[in-house]
């Protein structure tokens, strides 16, 4: 009987330890879900406010800024929703998230239609669609998120009650067992009671922890709002920069290109081949500069997750030759020798031709820009693996090189290896950032090998058939 009493006592103690562990787990999980639900609701409200502000602003720059903020808010909402869906959800939470997904399928197309109407100058039609369809759809979505938040708080409360009830039942079972075997050992019964009281104190501590966690969550929410405001300020500055660059540079560049085309036509009609050749170079350079301006908007598009790969079959040799013809004048200006080694087995590639051309152009431009009286090697060859074939591009120069501690951040937007390079060689710091983004989008990778004063090699691997 004494052995049975000891066995029952140990079983009860282990059960209480399990309940304590369950309670801690539920507290952490429920508070995380509540925080994510609250964040999704806040983002949905913010998105509605941004759209409303965009429709009633007269400044086109401000509307462009609002559009960028809408895309960023959509990205944050999707990321938070994916994290929440990956957690252990109740049936009710899954139903509400499924409903929210259906509502988003209605609200998002309406939101995009409102934005497109606004961008094409149909402000009144955009406002009407916003008032009659988009705003009600957004309101339903926000109401669903509010219901989800309330459901999560209710489920958290009910889980705590269930665990507490289980705790109480286990304690009662231990009390009855202790009473039944009291005659066999007062000492053992006393130990059980002391252990039970200790667990009561632990339970009280956990309840206090719930209260403290709630206070911490409120504090976290306040800090999150402050961080959000700071992020908005940063995003505003970035969006303003993008808007200014795109609008201020495109207008004069289009004028230059237009006049160059007119002068080129006159020169060709007059038979002035020398002038026509020079004007053709001006026009080509203008087209390239316009592409660089577009890089700024391309970067914003990639960072917002809106860039898409348009895979098509194209001739690798033709694209490389085209880019080299564009680069040669700049290489000649810097007195650089271009050496080309193309694998004869390379023929066609099924991928995004525009991204591939931009990758090649940006890397060759960098090599030429940072090399004087030197040599630039371009090697392209086919790599055959067991499961797929890929293209390996190696662009090596004998230029100024890159320090080891600077090689990672050269792929960051608006950064160069050394701030003095911007003053000496020019550039926006966007070229290599776009190269890395495009390599990732094309399921490829890029690496760099360099030593200061010894030149630089960029190595790229891209699948010949985009998946």
Wavefront OBJ file of the C-alpha trace (Angstrom):
o trace
v 0.000 0.000 0.000
v 2.848 2.370 0.787
v 4.378 1.644 -2.632
v 0.999 2.318 -4.288
v 0.731 5.600 -2.424
v 4.180 6.620 -3.614
v 3.336 5.660 -7.201
v 0.075 7.651 -7.173
v 1.811 10.641 -5.619
v 4.590 10.655 -8.233
v 2.021 10.275 -11.028
v 0.090 13.293 -9.726
v 3.219 15.405 -9.434
v 4.266 14.523 -13.002
v 0.790 15.377 -14.246
v 0.951 18.801 -12.620
v 4.342 19.405 -14.196
v 2.839 18.561 -17.594
v -0.035 20.975 -16.958
v 2.427 23.694 -15.993
v 4.377 23.116 -19.228
v 1.146 23.171 -21.261
v 0.108 26.428 -19.628
v 3.439 28.071 -20.495
v 3.207 26.827 -24.087
v -0.369 28.076 -24.526
v 0.501 31.478 -23.083
v 3.384 31.942 -25.524
v 1.444 30.628 -28.556
v -1.757 32.563 -27.834
v 0.023 35.841 -27.186
v 1.980 35.453 -30.448
v -1.225 34.835 -32.413
v -2.960 37.781 -30.739
v -0.027 40.065 -31.604
v -0.079 38.942 -35.262
v -3.846 39.398 -35.495
v -3.590 42.895 -34.060
v -0.782 43.764 -36.489
v -2.804 42.513 -39.505
v -5.797 44.600 -38.449
v -3.605 47.696 -37.996
v -2.041 47.202 -41.460
v -5.496 46.784 -43.056
v -6.664 50.045 -41.471
v -3.460 51.785 -42.543
v -3.926 50.605 -46.125
v -7.469 52.039 -46.223
v -6.226 55.391 -44.903
v -3.384 55.523 -47.444
v -5.779 54.797 -50.342
v -8.194 57.468 -49.095
v -5.379 60.004 -48.823
v -4.064 59.121 -52.299
v -7.457 59.761 -53.930
v -7.844 63.204 -52.375
v -4.332 64.518 -52.977
v -3.721 66.849 -55.915
v 0.056 66.413 -55.950
v 1.007 63.535 -58.345
v 4.261 63.015 -56.435
v 2.297 62.499 -53.232
v 0.029 60.025 -55.042
v 3.091 58.083 -56.250
v 4.370 58.023 -52.685
v 1.006 56.733 -51.439
v 1.062 53.982 -54.070
v 4.479 52.831 -52.850
v 3.211 52.803 -49.263
v 0.236 50.670 -50.363
v 2.561 48.085 -51.904
v 4.742 47.997 -48.779
v 1.676 47.595 -46.520
v 0.421 44.723 -48.715
v 3.786 42.963 -48.401
v 3.856 43.282 -44.611
v 0.228 42.069 -44.382
v 1.004 38.972 -46.482
v 4.138 38.122 -44.476
v 2.297 38.401 -41.146
v -0.618 36.324 -42.470
v 1.748 33.556 -43.623
v 3.416 33.471 -40.196
v 0.017 33.263 -38.484
v -1.191 30.476 -40.795
v 1.945 28.471 -40.004
v 0.969 28.368 -36.320
v -1.360 25.898 -34.581
v -4.784 27.421 -35.280
v -8.257 26.542 -34.026
v -11.057 25.672 -36.453
v -12.646 29.078 -35.851
v -9.364 30.885 -36.566
v -8.904 28.863 -39.757
v -12.462 29.742 -40.837
v -11.869 33.448 -40.215
v -8.544 33.393 -42.088
v -10.237 31.576 -44.984
v -12.981 34.220 -44.967
v -10.340 36.951 -44.878
v -8.656 35.345 -47.897
v -11.926 35.359 -49.852
v -12.552 38.970 -48.893
v -9.016 39.879 -49.937
v -9.653 38.263 -53.341
v -12.499 40.767 -53.736
v -10.886 43.785 -52.084
v -7.423 43.596 -53.728
v -8.637 43.684 -57.384
v -10.893 46.628 -56.480
v -7.939 48.339 -54.824
v -5.779 47.817 -57.909
v -8.558 49.117 -60.158
v -8.848 52.260 -58.013
v -5.069 52.767 -58.252
v -5.060 52.276 -62.048
v -7.923 54.765 -62.457
v -6.026 57.258 -60.305
v -2.794 56.761 -62.282
v -4.609 57.344 -65.594
v -6.101 60.612 -64.317
v -9.668 59.302 -63.803
v -9.791 60.625 -60.240
v -13.560 61.045 -60.003
v -14.177 57.530 -61.316
v -11.552 56.223 -58.862
v -13.241 58.026 -55.963
v -16.632 56.688 -56.973
v -15.344 53.109 -57.176
v -13.571 53.599 -53.860
v -16.730 54.836 -52.105
v -19.127 52.335 -53.674
v -17.079 49.131 -53.786
v -13.488 49.287 -52.534
v -14.147 50.961 -49.160
v -17.021 48.561 -48.231
v -14.823 45.595 -49.202
v -11.962 46.954 -47.076
v -14.386 47.551 -44.193
v -15.554 43.941 -44.353
v -11.926 42.802 -44.324
v -11.119 44.971 -41.295
v -14.249 43.728 -39.516
v -13.137 40.139 -40.122
v -9.700 40.930 -38.659
v -11.427 42.515 -35.655
v -13.496 39.346 -35.219
v -10.313 37.256 -35.526
v -8.656 39.337 -32.800
v -11.682 38.891 -30.504
v -11.737 35.146 -31.253
v -8.051 34.814 -30.427
v -8.516 36.610 -27.093
v -11.519 34.386 -26.317
v -9.647 31.208 -27.268
v -6.696 32.269 -25.112
v -9.005 32.829 -22.156
v -10.801 29.504 -22.692
v -7.505 27.627 -23.000
v -6.331 29.095 -19.708
v -9.627 28.072 -18.069
v -9.373 24.529 -19.438
v -5.804 24.100 -18.274
v -6.720 25.558 -14.900
v -9.708 23.165 -14.608
v -7.432 20.251 -15.411
v -5.047 21.524 -12.780
v -7.840 21.709 -10.224
v -9.042 18.201 -11.068
v -5.548 16.800 -10.693
v -5.090 18.528 -7.366
v -8.430 17.209 -6.132
v -7.479 13.709 -7.196
v -4.267 14.006 -5.234
v -6.105 15.267 -2.148
v -8.518 12.305 -2.213
v -5.710 9.830 -2.742
v -3.721 11.349 0.103
v -6.758 11.170 2.391
v -7.336 7.472 1.497
v -3.808 6.473 2.410
v -3.380 8.908 5.322
v -3.274 6.017 7.803
v -0.269 4.565 6.020
v 1.901 7.600 6.310
v 1.280 11.135 7.583
v 4.693 12.154 6.441
v 4.017 11.197 2.829
v 0.664 13.011 2.894
v 2.367 16.129 4.247
v 4.887 16.017 1.385
v 2.051 15.770 -1.134
v 0.228 18.741 0.387
v 3.406 20.831 0.408
v 4.037 19.949 -3.198
v 0.460 20.877 -4.070
v 0.840 24.239 -2.335
v 4.053 24.830 -4.245
v 2.214 24.152 -7.468
v -0.497 26.596 -6.363
v 2.158 29.242 -5.984
v 3.561 28.374 -9.409
v 0.060 28.649 -10.865
v -0.336 32.069 -9.257
v 3.045 33.018 -10.694
v 1.901 31.907 -14.162
v -1.296 33.925 -13.837
v 0.829 36.900 -12.854
v 2.986 36.148 -15.878
v -0.102 36.344 -18.081
v -0.832 39.776 -16.645
v 2.770 40.876 -17.120
v 2.768 39.490 -20.665
v -0.349 41.505 -21.419
v 1.372 44.659 -20.170
v 4.473 43.821 -22.195
v 2.295 43.333 -25.264
v 0.822 46.792 -24.784
v 4.316 48.210 -24.422
v 5.399 46.310 -27.524
v 2.426 47.705 -29.445
v 3.467 51.243 -28.497
v 7.052 50.572 -29.558
v 5.776 48.998 -32.769
v 3.822 52.149 -33.576
v 6.912 54.282 -32.990
v 8.990 51.981 -35.177
v 6.268 52.061 -37.802
v 6.304 55.869 -37.822
v 10.068 55.843 -38.218
v 9.812 53.317 -41.056
v 7.203 55.486 -42.744
v 9.521 58.498 -42.589
v 12.310 56.449 -44.127
v 9.991 55.067 -46.790
v 8.725 58.574 -47.519
v 12.256 59.840 -48.134
v 13.024 56.879 -50.375
v 9.774 57.251 -52.306
v 10.399 60.986 -52.739
v 13.851 60.241 -54.126
v 12.457 57.698 -56.576
v 9.682 60.036 -57.672
v 12.050 62.989 -58.134
v 14.585 60.946 -60.091
v 12.006 59.410 -62.402
v 10.052 62.596 -63.161
v 12.899 65.143 -63.177
v 15.249 63.106 -65.391
v 12.791 61.503 -67.787
v 11.436 64.817 -69.145
v 14.745 66.354 -70.341
v 16.009 62.947 -71.465
v 12.955 62.414 -73.660
v 13.528 65.883 -75.131
v 17.179 65.045 -75.900
v 16.171 61.762 -77.524
v 13.432 63.442 -79.568
v 15.715 66.179 -80.933
v 18.475 63.623 -81.603
v 16.089 61.518 -83.690
v 15.029 64.591 -85.708
v 18.646 65.646 -86.298
v 19.556 62.058 -87.255
v 16.794 61.973 -89.857
v 18.008 65.314 -91.306
v 21.618 64.124 -91.408
v 20.658 60.875 -93.169
v 18.501 62.725 -95.696
v 21.398 65.132 -96.429
v 23.892 62.295 -96.737
v 25.999 63.590 -93.835
v 27.180 60.188 -92.610
v 29.685 61.526 -90.100
v 27.059 63.606 -88.279
v 24.592 60.758 -88.519
v 27.088 58.428 -86.866
v 27.693 60.873 -84.007
v 23.968 61.489 -83.578
v 23.395 57.731 -83.501
v 25.866 57.464 -80.629
v 24.108 60.294 -78.792
v 20.774 58.542 -79.275
v 22.178 55.198 -78.102
v 23.716 56.811 -75.032
v 20.457 58.614 -74.295
v 18.552 55.357 -74.510
v 20.996 53.775 -72.104
v 20.720 56.687 -69.667
v 16.953 56.377 -69.762
v 17.396 52.699 -68.893
v 19.514 53.698 -65.903
v 16.753 56.032 -64.776
v 14.330 53.165 -65.082
v 16.622 51.094 -62.844
v 15.478 53.221 -59.936
v 11.880 52.269 -60.523
v 12.914 48.671 -61.235
v 14.574 48.505 -57.822
v 11.431 49.751 -56.122
v 9.407 47.195 -58.086
v 11.713 44.330 -57.072
v 11.785 45.325 -53.399
v 7.973 45.462 -53.277
v 7.753 41.930 -54.715
v 6.087 43.064 -57.955
v 8.862 42.082 -60.378
v 7.931 39.133 -62.614
v 10.085 36.882 -64.797
v 9.000 36.845 -68.475
v 10.736 33.707 -69.713
v 11.344 33.447 -73.466
v 13.815 31.679 -75.733
v 16.645 33.880 -77.079
v 20.096 33.608 -78.651
v 22.792 33.983 -75.978
v 25.487 34.980 -78.476
v 23.278 37.669 -80.003
v 22.482 39.269 -76.648
v 26.132 39.194 -75.533
v 27.249 40.689 -78.857
v 24.623 43.443 -78.584
v 25.760 44.395 -75.080
v 29.429 44.353 -76.109
v 28.710 46.750 -78.979
v 27.178 49.151 -76.457
v 30.123 48.799 -74.065
v 32.956 49.112 -76.624
v 32.915 52.948 -76.904
v 33.283 53.288 -73.147
v 36.051 50.663 -73.079
v 37.894 52.525 -75.838
v 37.537 55.784 -73.918
v 39.249 54.194 -70.886
v 41.865 52.534 -73.127
v 40.764 49.051 -72.045
v 41.164 45.809 -73.978
v 38.066 43.587 -74.213
v 38.747 39.832 -74.455
v 35.786 37.524 -75.178
v 35.668 33.728 -74.728
v 32.262 32.234 -75.630
v 31.599 28.495 -75.407
v 30.657 27.144 -78.831
v 28.086 24.855 -77.177
v 26.074 27.849 -75.983
v 23.185 28.570 -78.310
v 19.787 29.469 -76.830
v 18.514 30.163 -73.351
v 14.949 30.168 -71.971
v 14.840 32.952 -69.409
v 14.047 36.652 -69.036
v 16.045 38.335 -71.817
v 15.687 41.845 -70.380
v 16.996 40.825 -66.944
v 19.847 38.809 -68.480
v 20.871 41.747 -70.700
v 20.756 44.135 -67.719
v 22.905 41.769 -65.604
v 25.548 41.572 -68.333
v 25.442 45.295 -69.105
v 25.717 46.389 -65.452
v 28.690 44.107 -64.737
v 30.577 45.098 -67.902
v 29.845 48.787 -67.245
v 31.287 48.452 -63.740
v 34.370 46.661 -65.039
v 35.016 49.341 -67.667
v 34.302 52.230 -65.298
v 36.744 51.073 -62.599
v 39.536 50.008 -64.981
v 41.962 52.349 -66.771
v 44.535 51.154 -69.353
v 43.745 47.577 -68.433
v 42.010 44.440 -69.578
v 38.497 43.069 -69.213
v 37.752 39.382 -69.839
v 34.290 37.948 -70.467
v 33.973 34.166 -70.377
v 30.711 32.313 -70.955
v 30.373 28.543 -70.884
v 27.780 25.827 -70.400
v 27.778 23.866 -67.137
v 26.150 20.426 -67.336
v 24.950 18.900 -64.067
v 23.094 15.668 -63.443
v 19.723 17.391 -63.102
v 20.038 20.617 -65.131
v 22.207 22.805 -67.366
v 23.331 26.295 -66.461
v 25.224 29.252 -67.883
v 28.403 30.389 -66.148
v 29.434 33.998 -66.760
v 32.786 35.273 -65.493
v 33.596 38.984 -65.891
v 37.131 39.773 -64.775
v 38.900 43.124 -64.816
v 42.334 44.413 -63.850
v 40.935 47.520 -62.157
v 41.099 49.008 -58.668
v 39.665 45.949 -56.872
v 37.464 45.753 -53.772
v 38.548 45.379 -50.158
v 37.455 42.151 -48.388
v 35.362 43.959 -45.787
v 33.509 45.894 -48.521
v 32.567 42.963 -50.768
v 29.281 42.155 -49.036
v 27.708 45.597 -49.031
v 28.414 46.371 -52.704
v 25.180 44.490 -53.431
v 23.178 46.792 -51.156
v 21.082 49.474 -52.899
v 22.632 52.983 -53.112
v 25.991 51.790 -51.734
v 29.456 51.469 -53.211
v 32.595 49.878 -51.814
v 33.973 53.287 -50.835
v 32.114 56.607 -50.657
v 34.976 58.315 -52.482
v 34.280 56.120 -55.541
v 31.016 57.946 -56.128
v 32.839 61.256 -56.416
v 35.644 59.828 -58.549
v 33.798 57.403 -60.834
v 30.117 58.401 -60.487
v 27.191 56.009 -60.277
v 24.140 55.576 -58.067
v 25.048 52.296 -56.378
v 22.018 50.562 -57.941
v 23.704 48.479 -60.644
v 25.043 45.609 -58.533
v 21.946 45.605 -56.295
v 19.760 45.022 -59.370
v 22.182 42.381 -60.652
v 21.834 40.379 -57.448
v 18.038 40.786 -57.374
v 17.766 39.646 -61.001
v 20.070 36.655 -60.420
v 17.851 35.528 -57.554
v 14.682 36.031 -59.633
v 16.196 33.907 -62.426
v 16.992 31.121 -59.886
v 20.681 31.929 -60.157
v 23.456 33.226 -57.927
v 26.350 35.683 -58.008
v 29.673 35.793 -56.165
v 32.670 38.124 -56.175
v 36.415 37.536 -55.885
v 38.656 40.546 -55.494
v 41.689 42.063 -53.819
v 42.353 45.754 -53.466
v 44.511 46.914 -56.375
v 44.422 43.475 -58.059
v 41.163 43.621 -60.035
v 37.773 41.983 -59.561
v 35.961 38.886 -60.841
v 32.184 38.432 -60.778
v 30.954 34.848 -61.239
v 27.323 34.190 -62.177
v 25.433 30.915 -62.552
v 21.959 31.026 -64.163
v 19.882 27.995 -65.316
v 19.601 27.765 -69.098
v 15.918 26.878 -68.647
v 14.029 28.967 -66.095
v 11.784 26.928 -63.814
l 1 2 3 4 5 6 7 8 9 10 11 12 13 14 15 16 17 18 19 20 21 22 23 24 25 26 27 28 29 30 31 32 33 34 35 36 37 38 39 40 41 42 43 44 45 46 47 48 49 50 51 52 53 54 55 56 57 58 59 60 61 62 63 64 65 66 67 68 69 70 71 72 73 74 75 76 77 78 79 80 81 82 83 84 85 86 87 88 89 90 91 92 93 94 95 96 97 98 99 100 101 102 103 104 105 106 107 108 109 110 111 112 113 114 115 116 117 118 119 120 121 122 123 124 125 126 127 128 129 130 131 132 133 134 135 136 137 138 139 140 141 142 143 144 145 146 147 148 149 150 151 152 153 154 155 156 157 158 159 160 161 162 163 164 165 166 167 168 169 170 171 172 173 174 175 176 177 178 179 180 181 182 183 184 185 186 187 188 189 190 191 192 193 194 195 196 197 198 199 200 201 202 203 204 205 206 207 208 209 210 211 212 213 214 215 216 217 218 219 220 221 222 223 224 225 226 227 228 229 230 231 232 233 234 235 236 237 238 239 240 241 242 243 244 245 246 247 248 249 250 251 252 253 254 255 256 257 258 259 260 261 262 263 264 265 266 267 268 269 270 271 272 273 274 275 276 277 278 279 280 281 282 283 284 285 286 287 288 289 290 291 292 293 294 295 296 297 298 299 300 301 302 303 304 305 306 307 308 309 310 311 312 313 314 315 316 317 318 319 320 321 322 323 324 325 326 327 328 329 330 331 332 333 334 335 336 337 338 339 340 341 342 343 344 345 346 347 348 349 350 351 352 353 354 355 356 357 358 359 360 361 362 363 364 365 366 367 368 369 370 371 372 373 374 375 376 377 378 379 380 381 382 383 384 385 386 387 388 389 390 391 392 393 394 395 396 397 398 399 400 401 402 403 404 405 406 407 408 409 410 411 412 413 414 415 416 417 418 419 420 421 422 423 424 425 426 427 428 429 430 431 432 433 434 435 436 437 438 439 440 441 442 443 444 445 446 447 448 449 450 451 452 453 454 455 456 457 458 459 460 461 462 463 464 465 466 467
